[in-house]
Amino acid sequence: MTSALATLAMAALAQAPAARILAVNPSTSTLGYAIVHKLHKVDGASHSVEGKVALLADGRIQVMVRAPVASFKSGDANRDEHMAEVLETGKYSHVTFKGVATASPPATFPSAQDLSLQGVLELHGRKHPETLPLKIEWLSATEARVKASFPVSLDAYEVERPSLLFIKIDDACVITADLALKEEGK
């Protein structure tokens, strides 16, 4: 009886439509951050983004995006070195987000969708649930651009906030994403 169930399950899986996979194009994608100190604002960005988006037949979207923490650059090498130190890049090499949402690609293109992605952000070796508001611009059935911006608490991720003139940066860090996606094999 068990082998008959296994055979039926395998047959059902074989007939299920395969997920469509869209991959992040690192040459035209960016993950960024913005932090604020009382004296100035700092923006940094990484162009070493990697990730995939699975469009599942049941209407769910599964997402995984990550970037090496050491790849974020602010334009000031001393600041970047200090940020790498407080983020302990030797121990925690990547910032990663994995999430799920429900949405289907539109029937006509170009088109835009707003949705919320529920998932887990891993930063500085700590994982916390986060909800990301996304804007998806569907350029075609096989290409999309995704933009997101959301705040995170550095204290929640146990990041020792750097200071300048004995004043620490604000706890809020805004993470941004501008990702170009293209279906694999297209």
Backbone torsions as a table, in degrees:
resi	resn	phi	psi	omega
1	MET	NA	-41.0	-178.8
2	THR	-63.7	-41.0	180.0
3	SER	-68.1	-31.3	176.4
4	ALA	-66.2	-41.4	177.3
5	LEU	-64.9	-41.4	178.5
6	ALA	-62.9	-40.6	179.0
7	THR	-64.5	-43.0	177.4
8	LEU	-63.0	-42.5	179.5
9	ALA	-62.9	-43.2	179.1
10	MET	-64.2	-39.3	178.7
11	ALA	-65.2	-40.5	179.4
12	ALA	-65.0	-41.7	178.9
13	LEU	-64.7	-38.7	-179.5
14	ALA	-65.7	-30.8	-179.0
15	GLN	-87.2	-16.9	-178.9
16	ALA	-67.1	138.6	178.3
17	PRO	-62.8	138.6	180.0
18	ALA	-71.9	150.8	175.8
19	ALA	-68.5	144.3	171.8
20	ARG	-90.0	133.9	-177.3
21	ILE	-112.6	124.7	173.0
22	LEU	-107.4	134.7	-178.8
23	ALA	-108.9	148.0	175.9
24	VAL	-73.1	133.2	174.3
25	ASN	-91.3	105.8	-175.7
26	PRO	-65.4	-24.5	-177.5
27	SER	-74.0	-18.0	179.7
28	THR	-127.1	21.3	-179.8
29	SER	-122.4	151.7	-177.9
30	THR	-142.4	137.1	164.1
31	LEU	-110.1	137.2	-177.8
32	GLY	-135.3	170.1	174.6
33	TYR	-142.5	154.8	173.2
34	ALA	-135.9	128.2	175.1
35	ILE	-125.2	156.6	-176.4
36	VAL	-126.1	131.8	170.3
37	HIS	-113.2	154.7	-178.2
38	LYS	-55.3	-26.4	-177.2
39	LEU	-95.5	-19.2	-178.7
40	HIS	-168.6	167.7	176.2
41	LYS	-109.3	143.1	179.6
42	VAL	-121.6	131.3	174.7
43	ASP	-117.3	138.3	175.5
44	GLY	-135.1	158.6	-178.5
45	ALA	-149.1	152.0	173.7
46	SER	-121.2	135.9	174.8
47	HIS	-110.0	16.6	178.8
48	SER	-106.7	47.9	-176.4
49	VAL	-86.8	138.6	172.8
50	GLU	-134.1	152.0	179.0
51	GLY	171.9	170.7	179.7
52	LYS	-142.4	151.0	174.6
53	VAL	-126.6	123.7	177.5
54	ALA	-102.1	121.4	174.8
55	LEU	-95.0	105.0	-175.0
56	LEU	-87.3	154.0	-177.2
57	ALA	-62.1	-26.6	-178.4
58	ASP	-83.4	6.1	178.2
59	GLY	93.2	-1.7	177.0
60	ARG	-85.6	152.9	174.7
61	ILE	-120.7	125.9	175.8
62	GLN	-109.1	134.7	-174.0
63	VAL	-128.8	139.3	169.1
64	MET	-140.0	122.1	178.5
65	VAL	-134.3	140.1	177.2
66	ARG	-152.1	161.9	176.0
67	ALA	-150.6	146.7	174.9
68	PRO	-66.1	131.0	-178.5
69	VAL	-60.1	-38.1	-178.9
70	ALA	-67.4	-12.3	-178.2
71	SER	-84.3	-7.6	179.1
72	PHE	-76.2	127.7	-178.5
73	LYS	-124.6	137.6	-179.7
74	SER	-109.4	-5.7	-175.9
75	GLY	95.4	-2.5	177.8
76	ASP	-129.3	106.1	-175.0
77	ALA	-59.7	-37.4	178.9
78	ASN	-64.4	-43.7	179.2
79	ARG	-64.0	-43.7	-179.4
80	ASP	-62.5	-39.8	178.2
81	GLU	-64.4	-41.1	179.3
82	HIS	-67.7	-40.2	177.8
83	MET	-63.2	-41.5	178.1
84	ALA	-61.7	-35.8	178.9
85	GLU	-66.9	-48.7	-177.9
86	VAL	-71.4	-25.8	177.5
87	LEU	-88.0	-1.3	175.7
88	GLU	50.2	58.3	-175.4
89	THR	-62.1	-22.4	175.4
90	GLY	-66.7	-31.9	179.3
91	LYS	-95.2	-37.4	-174.2
92	TYR	-124.1	85.8	-168.0
93	SER	-76.7	-23.9	-174.6
94	HIS	-127.8	152.5	165.1
95	VAL	-104.3	131.8	-172.3
96	THR	-135.8	141.2	172.0
97	PHE	-127.7	131.4	174.5
98	LYS	-126.8	130.0	-177.7
99	GLY	-154.2	174.0	-178.3
100	VAL	-138.8	142.3	174.0
101	ALA	-143.2	169.3	176.0
102	THR	-117.0	121.3	178.9
103	ALA	-172.1	156.2	175.9
104	SER	-122.2	146.4	174.8
105	PRO	-59.0	148.3	-178.6
106	PRO	-69.4	167.8	179.7
107	ALA	-85.2	-24.9	-179.7
108	THR	-125.7	155.4	-175.8
109	PHE	-134.1	149.5	-5.0
110	PRO	-71.9	159.1	-177.4
111	SER	-155.9	161.3	179.9
112	ALA	-131.2	148.4	177.2
113	GLN	-136.9	143.1	170.0
114	ASP	-110.7	133.8	175.9
115	LEU	-153.7	167.2	177.5
116	SER	-107.8	132.1	179.6
117	LEU	-106.0	119.1	178.4
118	GLN	-94.3	129.8	-179.5
119	GLY	-169.5	-160.5	-177.2
120	VAL	-127.9	127.7	174.2
121	LEU	-99.4	129.8	174.1
122	GLU	-110.8	117.5	-178.9
123	LEU	-140.9	131.3	177.7
124	HIS	57.5	35.2	177.2
125	GLY	76.1	3.0	179.1
126	ARG	-110.6	144.4	179.1
127	LYS	-118.5	131.6	178.0
128	HIS	-139.9	144.8	175.3
129	PRO	-68.2	140.2	177.9
130	GLU	-140.0	149.5	173.2
131	THR	-113.3	122.1	-177.5
132	LEU	-108.4	123.3	171.0
133	PRO	-78.6	127.1	-177.7
134	LEU	-117.1	147.3	167.9
135	LYS	-119.2	120.3	179.2
136	ILE	-108.3	122.7	174.3
137	GLU	-104.0	107.5	178.1
138	TRP	-82.4	112.7	178.4
139	LEU	-81.4	-33.6	178.5
140	SER	-159.8	-175.6	178.1
141	ALA	-68.8	-16.6	-175.9
142	THR	-118.1	-1.6	-178.7
143	GLU	-136.7	141.7	178.9
144	ALA	-149.2	160.2	173.4
145	ARG	-124.2	130.5	-178.0
146	VAL	-117.5	132.2	176.8
147	LYS	-126.1	140.1	179.7
148	ALA	-149.2	153.0	175.1
149	SER	-151.7	126.7	-178.6
150	PHE	-153.1	147.2	179.1
151	PRO	-88.1	147.6	170.8
152	VAL	-132.2	153.5	177.1
153	SER	-91.2	121.1	177.0
154	LEU	-63.8	-36.3	178.9
155	ASP	-62.2	-38.3	-179.8
156	ALA	-62.7	-30.9	179.3
157	TYR	-95.5	11.5	177.0
158	GLU	55.6	41.1	175.4
159	VAL	-92.4	124.1	176.3
160	GLU	-70.6	114.6	-175.2
161	ARG	-71.5	125.6	178.3
162	PRO	-62.5	156.5	178.8
163	SER	-129.5	154.9	174.8
164	LEU	-132.9	127.2	-176.3
165	LEU	54.3	41.7	177.6
166	PHE	66.8	12.9	177.8
167	ILE	-114.0	121.8	-179.5
168	LYS	-75.4	154.8	173.6
169	ILE	-66.8	160.2	178.1
170	ASP	-61.5	154.8	179.2
171	ASP	-68.5	-34.0	-176.8
172	ALA	-74.1	130.7	173.8
173	CYS	-124.4	126.6	179.1
174	VAL	-96.8	122.9	177.8
175	ILE	-100.8	134.9	179.0
176	THR	-123.6	152.8	176.2
177	ALA	-137.1	136.9	172.8
178	ASP	-136.6	98.0	-170.4
179	LEU	-115.9	129.5	173.7
180	ALA	-95.9	126.6	-178.2
181	LEU	-118.4	142.2	176.1
182	LYS	-141.6	138.6	179.7
183	GLU	-62.5	133.5	179.2
184	GLU	-62.9	137.5	178.5
185	GLY	82.8	2.6	-179.8
186	LYS	-109.9	NA	NA
